[in-house]
Amino acid sequence: MKDNKMKIEQRLQNMKKFYIKAGEMIDKLPDAIPEKTRTLLKDTILGDKDLKNLMEGIDSHRPPRIFLIGRTGVGKSSLINALCGSYVANVSDTRSCTENAKIFECKDKDRVLMEILDTRGIAESESLDNTITAEEMLINQINEFSPDVAILMLNCTHRDDVNSDVQFLKKVTKTYSEINKLKLPVVVVVNKCDEMAPTRYKNPVEYPEIKVNKINEVVQYYKGIIMKNGLKIDNIIAVSSLIDWQTPDGMEIDVENIDNLPQYDIDNLQIAFDGRYRIEELLDILEEAILDFEAQMGLRMASRLNEVVDRLAKHLIKIFSGISATVALTPIPVSDIYILLIIQSVLVSLIASLSGRDISLETSKEFIFSMGGIAGAGYVFRLVAQQATKFLNAVWPGSGSAVSSAIAASGTLAIGKAAIAYYLDDKTMDEAKRKFEEAKKENQET
C-alpha cells in the first residue's frame, strides 16, 4: 500500500509530472486506439481549465497573508489552528513591525502555512508618541504587510462595542485601496459559537435549533452594526474554533499547558475532540475573497491538502466518465471495449500517482480486472454485455448506443471510486471491491 509518510506536496508534484507527460503518454497508446479518441483524451485532459489551474497553482502558490483584527480573547490563535486542522499557533514571533502588531509565520515543521499580522483593535491601541496616531501607525503596518485578506474577529457571546473597530477597518481598507490601487477583501468571523447557550452542546452536529437561532441572531446584530458604519465586507460567518488536544500517547492537555510539554509532544499533538463549526465554509469564503491566485492556492495548500487531493481525484473521475460516455456512443459493437479499458487504466494511473505511486497502464489494467473477479473474467463479461446493447440500434437507431454510453460512464465512475479507496484512502483490495460494487449499485438506482 501507499507510503503514509509520503508528503502530499510530493504527491501533487508526482501528479504534475504525470500531467505534464500526459500528452506524450496518450501519443504512445496502442495503435488500436483511434486518432479521434487520442485527440479527445488529450484535449479533454490537457485542456481542462480547472485541472490546468490546479497544476499551475502547485508551482506558483505562496503562503496567504492574513490581517487579523480583534479584541483580546476573541480566539485568534484557536482560529488559526482550526483553519489549519493542526496545532500550529504556538509559533514564535518571527519579526516585529512596531509595538502593538506582530507578524507570525504559522508553520508545519519547515513548511510555512500562512503569514498573519496580529493586531489589537483600535480601541485597545496606543500611539508610540505625539508624532503619529495609533490609527496611522497601524495603517502603516498593514500597508507594509500587504495582506491578501482582512479578518475582523468578533465574539459570539460578548457583544462588545465594536463600532470603533469597524470604523478603523473602514478607514484602513479605504487607505489601502488608495495607496495600492487594490481592494482589501474583508471577512467578518464571529467566533466562539460553542459558548452560546445552551453551552453543554459542544459538538456542532448536536447543536439544537435554539442554539443555532441564537447564533444567527448575533450574526444579524453584528451585520447591522457593520452596515450602519458603511464597512463593505465580502462575507460574514459564525464559527467555532473549539479543538481539544491530546499528546501522541493519548493524554488530553489543556491549551494553557501545551507550552510546558516536551517539544516532541507539541509537534505531534492530535485532535482529541473536534468542535469546529463551519470552518470549511469559512475556508471557502476566504478562498473566494482572496483576489491573488497564488495566495488562493497557498490557502488550499496550507489548510486543505487532503481536500485538494480528493477534489482532484474526483474531478479526474468526472472527466474520464464523460470521455467514456462519448467513446461508447460509437455504433460499432465490441469495438470500444479495449478503448474503454485503456481510458479507465489511464484514470487509475493518475489517481495512483496522487498517492505517490507511479504505476504502469498494465498495473492499472490488473487493478481493473481485479474489480470484476478472478482473472478479470467477470469484468470482461460485463463489458461484452454492455456492447450487446448496441445491437438495439438495428431495431431502434440510437437506442443501443445511449444505453451503452450510460453504462460506460457509470462503470468508469465506479472504477474511479474504487481507485480512490485503494490508492488514496489506504483501503484493502477487498474494501476497494466493495466500494466498486456500492458505486455500481448507486449508479443503477439513480
C-alpha positions as CSV (number, residue, x, y, z in Angstrom):
1,M,0.0,0.0,0.0
2,K,1.0,3.6,-0.2
3,D,3.6,5.1,2.0
4,N,1.8,7.0,4.7
5,K,4.8,9.2,5.2
6,M,4.7,10.5,1.7
7,K,4.2,14.2,1.8
8,I,1.0,15.4,0.0
9,E,3.1,18.1,-1.7
10,Q,5.2,15.3,-3.2
11,R,2.0,13.5,-4.4
12,L,1.0,16.7,-6.1
13,Q,4.4,17.1,-7.7
14,N,4.1,13.5,-8.9
15,M,0.7,14.3,-10.3
16,K,2.1,17.4,-12.0
17,K,4.8,15.3,-13.6
18,F,2.2,12.8,-14.8
19,Y,0.1,15.7,-16.1
20,I,3.0,17.2,-18.0
21,K,3.7,13.9,-19.6
22,A,0.1,13.1,-20.3
23,G,0.3,14.2,-23.9
24,E,3.3,12.0,-24.6
25,M,1.6,9.1,-22.8
26,I,-1.5,9.5,-24.9
27,D,0.6,9.6,-28.1
28,K,2.2,6.3,-27.1
29,L,-1.1,4.5,-26.5
30,P,-1.5,1.3,-28.5
31,D,-2.3,1.6,-32.2
32,A,-5.7,0.1,-31.6
33,I,-6.8,3.4,-30.1
34,P,-8.2,5.6,-32.9
35,E,-6.7,9.0,-33.5
36,K,-10.0,10.6,-32.8
37,T,-10.0,9.1,-29.3
38,R,-6.4,10.1,-28.7
39,T,-7.3,13.7,-29.6
40,L,-10.4,13.6,-27.3
41,L,-8.3,12.4,-24.5
42,K,-5.6,15.0,-24.9
43,D,-8.0,17.9,-25.5
44,T,-10.2,16.9,-22.5
45,I,-7.4,16.3,-20.0
46,L,-4.8,18.9,-21.0
47,G,-7.5,21.5,-22.0
48,D,-9.5,21.2,-18.7
49,K,-9.4,24.7,-17.2
50,D,-9.8,23.7,-13.5
51,L,-7.2,21.0,-13.8
52,K,-4.8,23.3,-15.5
53,N,-5.2,26.0,-12.9
54,L,-4.6,23.5,-10.1
55,M,-1.5,22.2,-11.8
56,E,-0.2,25.8,-12.2
57,G,-1.0,26.5,-8.6
58,I,1.2,23.6,-7.4
59,D,4.3,25.5,-8.5
60,S,3.1,29.1,-8.1
61,H,1.4,29.1,-4.7
62,R,2.6,31.2,-1.7
63,P,1.5,31.5,1.9
64,P,-1.5,33.8,2.1
65,R,-1.1,36.9,4.2
66,I,-3.9,37.4,6.6
67,F,-4.5,40.6,8.6
68,L,-6.4,39.7,11.9
69,I,-8.1,42.4,13.9
70,G,-10.0,41.6,17.1
71,R,-10.0,42.2,20.8
72,T,-8.0,40.2,23.2
73,G,-9.6,36.8,24.0
74,V,-11.6,36.6,20.8
75,G,-9.8,33.4,19.8
76,K,-7.3,34.4,17.1
77,S,-4.9,31.5,17.9
78,S,-7.7,29.0,18.1
79,L,-9.0,30.2,14.7
80,I,-5.5,29.7,13.1
81,N,-5.4,26.1,14.5
82,A,-8.9,25.5,13.3
83,L,-8.1,26.7,9.8
84,C,-5.0,24.5,9.6
85,G,-6.5,21.5,11.3
86,S,-3.4,21.1,13.4
87,Y,-1.7,22.8,16.4
88,V,0.4,25.5,14.7
89,A,-0.4,28.7,16.6
90,N,2.2,28.1,19.2
91,V,4.8,29.5,16.8
92,S,7.3,32.1,18.0
93,D,7.1,35.6,16.6
94,T,9.5,35.8,13.7
95,R,9.7,39.5,13.2
96,S,8.0,42.6,14.6
97,C,6.9,45.8,12.9
98,T,6.4,48.2,15.9
99,E,4.6,47.9,19.1
100,N,1.0,46.5,19.2
101,A,1.4,44.5,16.0
102,K,3.3,41.3,15.2
103,I,3.8,39.2,12.1
104,F,3.7,35.4,12.7
105,E,4.7,32.6,10.4
106,C,2.5,29.6,11.1
107,K,4.4,26.5,10.2
108,D,4.0,22.8,9.9
109,K,7.6,21.8,10.5
110,D,9.5,23.7,7.8
111,R,6.5,24.5,5.6
112,V,5.1,28.0,6.0
113,L,1.3,27.7,6.0
114,M,0.3,31.3,6.3
115,E,1.6,34.7,7.4
116,I,-0.5,36.5,9.9
117,L,-0.4,40.1,11.0
118,D,-1.9,40.0,14.5
119,T,-3.1,43.5,15.7
120,R,-5.2,44.8,18.5
121,G,-8.4,46.6,17.9
122,I,-8.1,50.3,17.6
123,A,-9.9,50.8,20.9
124,E,-7.0,48.9,22.6
125,S,-4.2,50.5,20.7
126,E,-1.9,53.3,21.9
127,S,0.3,55.7,19.9
128,L,4.0,55.5,20.2
129,D,4.5,59.2,20.6
130,N,2.9,62.5,19.7
131,T,4.1,62.4,16.1
132,I,1.9,59.5,15.0
133,T,-1.5,58.4,16.0
134,A,-2.4,54.8,16.8
135,E,-4.5,54.7,13.6
136,E,-1.7,56.0,11.4
137,M,0.7,53.5,13.0
138,L,-1.5,50.5,12.3
139,I,-2.3,51.6,8.8
140,N,1.4,51.9,8.0
141,Q,2.0,48.4,9.4
142,I,-0.9,47.0,7.4
143,N,0.3,48.6,4.2
144,E,3.8,47.3,4.8
145,F,2.4,43.8,5.4
146,S,0.3,43.9,2.2
147,P,-2.4,41.4,3.3
148,D,-4.5,39.3,0.9
149,V,-7.5,39.4,3.2
150,A,-8.5,41.0,6.4
151,I,-10.4,39.1,9.1
152,L,-12.4,41.1,11.6
153,M,-12.9,38.7,14.6
154,L,-15.9,39.2,16.9
155,N,-17.1,37.2,19.9
156,C,-20.4,35.4,19.6
157,T,-21.2,35.6,23.3
158,H,-19.8,39.1,24.2
159,R,-21.4,41.9,22.2
160,D,-18.7,44.4,22.8
161,D,-18.9,47.9,21.3
162,V,-17.2,47.2,18.0
163,N,-18.1,50.5,16.3
164,S,-14.6,51.8,16.8
165,D,-13.0,48.7,15.3
166,V,-15.4,48.8,12.3
167,Q,-14.7,52.4,11.7
168,F,-11.0,51.7,11.9
169,L,-11.2,48.9,9.5
170,K,-13.2,51.0,7.1
171,K,-10.5,53.6,7.2
172,V,-7.8,51.0,6.7
173,T,-9.5,49.5,3.6
174,K,-10.0,52.9,2.1
175,T,-6.4,54.0,2.7
176,Y,-5.1,50.6,1.5
177,S,-7.1,50.9,-1.7
178,E,-5.9,54.4,-2.4
179,I,-2.2,53.6,-1.8
180,N,-2.0,50.2,-3.5
181,K,-4.8,50.6,-6.1
182,L,-6.1,47.2,-4.8
183,K,-9.2,46.2,-2.9
184,L,-8.6,44.7,0.5
185,P,-11.2,41.9,1.0
186,V,-12.8,41.8,4.4
187,V,-14.3,38.7,6.0
188,V,-16.0,39.0,9.4
189,V,-15.7,35.9,11.7
190,V,-18.0,35.6,14.7
191,N,-16.0,33.2,16.8
192,K,-16.8,31.0,19.9
193,C,-20.3,29.8,18.8
194,D,-19.7,26.8,21.1
195,E,-20.1,29.1,24.1
196,M,-23.6,30.2,23.0
197,A,-26.3,28.8,25.3
198,P,-27.1,26.0,25.8
199,T,-23.4,25.7,26.4
200,R,-23.5,21.9,27.1
201,Y,-23.8,21.3,23.4
202,K,-20.2,21.4,22.0
203,N,-20.5,19.0,19.1
204,P,-21.8,21.0,16.1
205,V,-23.9,18.1,14.8
206,E,-25.8,18.2,18.2
207,Y,-26.4,22.0,18.2
208,P,-30.2,22.3,19.0
209,E,-32.3,24.7,16.9
210,I,-32.5,27.2,19.7
211,K,-28.7,27.5,19.8
212,V,-28.4,27.9,16.0
213,N,-31.1,30.5,16.1
214,K,-29.3,32.5,18.8
215,I,-26.0,32.3,16.8
216,N,-27.9,33.6,13.7
217,E,-29.3,36.5,15.8
218,V,-25.8,37.5,16.8
219,V,-24.7,37.5,13.2
220,Q,-27.6,39.7,12.2
221,Y,-26.8,42.0,15.1
222,Y,-23.2,42.5,14.0
223,K,-24.2,42.7,10.4
224,G,-26.5,45.7,11.3
225,I,-23.6,47.5,13.0
226,I,-21.3,46.9,10.0
227,M,-23.9,48.2,7.5
228,K,-24.7,51.2,9.7
229,N,-21.0,52.1,9.7
230,G,-20.7,51.7,6.0
231,L,-18.0,49.0,6.0
232,K,-18.0,46.9,2.9
233,I,-17.4,43.3,3.6
234,D,-17.1,40.2,1.4
235,N,-19.0,37.9,3.8
236,I,-19.8,37.3,7.5
237,I,-19.9,33.9,9.1
238,A,-20.3,32.5,12.6
239,V,-17.8,29.7,13.6
240,S,-16.5,27.7,16.4
241,S,-12.7,27.1,16.6
242,L,-13.0,24.7,19.5
243,I,-10.5,21.8,19.4
244,D,-9.3,19.8,22.4
245,W,-5.8,18.4,22.0
246,Q,-4.0,15.2,23.2
247,T,-0.4,14.0,23.2
248,P,0.7,11.1,20.9
249,D,0.2,8.8,23.9
250,G,-3.4,9.8,24.3
251,M,-3.2,12.2,27.3
252,E,-5.6,15.2,26.9
253,I,-4.0,18.5,27.6
254,D,-5.4,22.0,28.4
255,V,-4.4,24.6,25.8
256,E,-2.8,26.7,28.6
257,N,-0.4,23.9,29.5
258,I,0.7,22.9,25.9
259,D,3.8,25.1,26.0
260,N,5.0,23.1,29.0
261,L,5.0,19.9,27.1
262,P,8.2,18.3,25.5
263,Q,8.7,19.7,22.0
264,Y,8.1,16.2,20.5
265,D,4.6,16.2,22.1
266,I,3.9,19.7,20.9
267,D,5.0,18.9,17.3
268,N,2.8,15.7,17.3
269,L,-0.4,16.9,19.1
270,Q,-3.5,15.2,17.9
271,I,-7.2,16.2,17.9
272,A,-9.0,14.7,20.9
273,F,-12.3,16.5,20.3
274,D,-13.2,18.4,17.2
275,G,-15.8,21.0,17.9
276,R,-15.2,23.1,14.8
277,Y,-18.3,24.7,13.4
278,R,-18.5,25.9,9.7
279,I,-14.7,26.2,9.4
280,E,-14.9,24.5,5.9
281,E,-17.4,27.2,4.9
282,L,-15.0,29.8,6.2
283,L,-12.2,28.4,4.1
284,D,-14.4,28.5,1.0
285,I,-15.3,32.2,1.8
286,L,-11.6,33.1,2.3
287,E,-10.6,31.4,-0.9
288,E,-13.3,33.2,-2.8
289,A,-12.5,36.6,-1.2
290,I,-8.7,36.4,-1.9
291,L,-8.0,38.0,-5.2
292,D,-4.5,36.9,-5.8
293,F,-4.4,33.4,-7.5
294,E,-1.1,32.4,-5.8
295,A,-2.4,33.3,-2.4
296,Q,-5.6,31.4,-3.2
297,M,-3.6,28.3,-4.0
298,G,-1.5,28.9,-0.9
299,L,-4.6,28.8,1.3
300,R,-5.5,25.4,-0.2
301,M,-2.1,24.1,0.4
302,A,-2.0,25.4,3.9
303,S,-5.3,24.2,5.2
304,R,-6.8,21.6,3.0
305,L,-4.1,19.5,1.3
306,N,-6.1,16.3,1.7
307,E,-9.1,18.0,0.2
308,V,-7.0,19.2,-2.7
309,V,-6.0,15.6,-3.5
310,D,-9.6,14.3,-3.0
311,R,-11.1,17.1,-5.1
312,L,-8.5,16.5,-7.9
313,A,-9.2,12.7,-7.9
314,K,-13.0,13.3,-8.1
315,H,-12.5,15.8,-10.9
316,L,-10.5,13.3,-12.8
317,I,-13.3,10.8,-12.4
318,K,-15.8,13.3,-13.8
319,I,-13.6,14.0,-16.8
320,F,-12.9,10.3,-17.6
321,S,-16.6,9.3,-17.1
322,G,-17.5,11.9,-19.7
323,I,-14.8,10.6,-22.1
324,S,-16.0,7.0,-21.6
325,A,-19.6,8.0,-22.4
326,T,-18.5,9.8,-25.6
327,V,-16.4,6.8,-26.7
328,A,-19.2,4.4,-26.0
329,L,-21.5,6.2,-28.4
330,T,-19.7,4.6,-31.4
331,P,-22.2,2.5,-33.3
332,I,-19.9,-0.5,-33.9
333,P,-20.4,-3.3,-31.3
334,V,-17.4,-4.5,-29.3
335,S,-15.0,-2.0,-30.9
336,D,-14.7,0.2,-27.8
337,I,-14.2,-2.5,-25.1
338,Y,-10.5,-2.2,-25.4
339,I,-10.6,1.6,-25.7
340,L,-12.7,1.9,-22.6
341,L,-10.3,-0.3,-20.7
342,I,-7.4,1.9,-21.8
343,I,-9.3,5.0,-20.7
344,Q,-10.1,3.6,-17.3
345,S,-6.5,2.4,-17.0
346,V,-5.2,6.0,-17.5
347,L,-7.7,7.2,-14.9
348,V,-6.4,4.6,-12.4
349,S,-2.8,5.5,-13.1
350,L,-3.5,9.2,-12.5
351,I,-5.3,8.5,-9.2
352,A,-2.5,6.2,-8.1
353,S,0.1,8.9,-8.8
354,L,-1.7,11.1,-6.3
355,S,-0.7,8.6,-3.6
356,G,2.9,8.8,-4.7
357,R,2.9,5.7,-6.8
358,D,4.0,5.7,-10.5
359,I,2.2,2.7,-11.9
360,S,2.0,1.5,-15.5
361,L,-1.0,1.0,-17.6
362,E,-0.6,-2.7,-17.3
363,T,-0.7,-2.5,-13.5
364,S,-3.8,-0.3,-13.8
365,K,-5.4,-2.9,-16.0
366,E,-4.7,-5.6,-13.4
367,F,-6.4,-3.4,-10.8
368,I,-9.5,-3.0,-13.1
369,F,-9.6,-6.8,-13.7
370,S,-9.4,-7.4,-10.0
371,M,-12.6,-5.5,-9.5
372,G,-14.5,-7.9,-11.8
373,G,-13.5,-11.3,-10.4
374,I,-10.8,-13.9,-10.9
375,A,-8.6,-13.0,-13.8
376,G,-11.0,-10.2,-14.7
377,A,-13.4,-12.6,-16.3
378,G,-16.4,-11.1,-14.6
379,Y,-15.5,-7.6,-15.7
380,V,-14.9,-8.6,-19.3
381,F,-18.2,-10.4,-19.5
382,R,-19.9,-7.3,-18.2
383,L,-18.2,-5.2,-20.9
384,V,-19.3,-7.7,-23.6
385,A,-22.9,-7.4,-22.2
386,Q,-22.6,-3.7,-22.4
387,Q,-21.6,-3.9,-26.1
388,A,-24.6,-6.2,-26.7
389,T,-26.9,-3.2,-26.0
390,K,-25.6,-1.6,-29.2
391,F,-27.3,-4.3,-31.3
392,L,-30.6,-2.5,-30.3
393,N,-29.5,0.0,-33.0
394,A,-30.6,-2.4,-35.6
395,V,-34.2,-2.1,-34.4
396,W,-34.3,1.3,-32.9
397,P,-31.4,3.5,-34.2
398,G,-29.5,5.3,-31.4
399,S,-31.2,3.4,-28.5
400,G,-28.5,0.9,-28.0
401,S,-25.7,3.4,-28.0
402,A,-27.5,5.6,-25.5
403,V,-27.7,2.6,-23.1
404,S,-24.1,1.7,-23.7
405,S,-22.9,5.3,-23.1
406,A,-24.6,5.4,-19.7
407,I,-23.2,2.1,-18.6
408,A,-19.7,3.1,-19.8
409,A,-19.8,6.3,-17.8
410,S,-21.2,4.7,-14.6
411,G,-18.6,1.9,-14.9
412,T,-15.7,4.4,-15.2
413,L,-17.2,6.3,-12.2
414,A,-17.2,3.0,-10.2
415,I,-13.7,2.2,-11.2
416,G,-12.5,5.7,-10.2
417,K,-14.1,5.5,-6.7
418,A,-12.5,2.1,-6.1
419,A,-9.1,3.5,-7.1
420,I,-9.6,6.4,-4.6
421,A,-10.5,3.9,-1.9
422,Y,-7.4,1.7,-2.6
423,Y,-4.7,4.2,-3.5
424,L,-5.7,7.4,-1.6
425,D,-7.8,6.1,1.4
426,D,-5.5,3.2,2.0
427,K,-8.2,0.6,1.9
428,T,-7.6,-3.1,1.2
429,M,-8.3,-4.6,-2.2
430,D,-11.5,-6.3,-0.8
431,E,-12.7,-3.0,0.6
432,A,-12.0,-1.4,-2.8
433,K,-14.1,-4.1,-4.5
434,R,-16.9,-3.4,-2.1
435,K,-16.6,0.3,-3.0
436,F,-16.8,-0.6,-6.6
437,E,-20.0,-2.7,-6.1
438,E,-21.5,0.0,-4.0
439,A,-20.8,2.7,-6.7
440,K,-22.3,0.5,-9.4
441,K,-25.4,-0.1,-7.3
442,E,-25.8,3.6,-6.6
443,N,-25.5,4.3,-10.4
444,Q,-28.2,1.8,-11.2
445,E,-30.6,3.4,-8.7
446,T,-30.1,6.9,-10.0
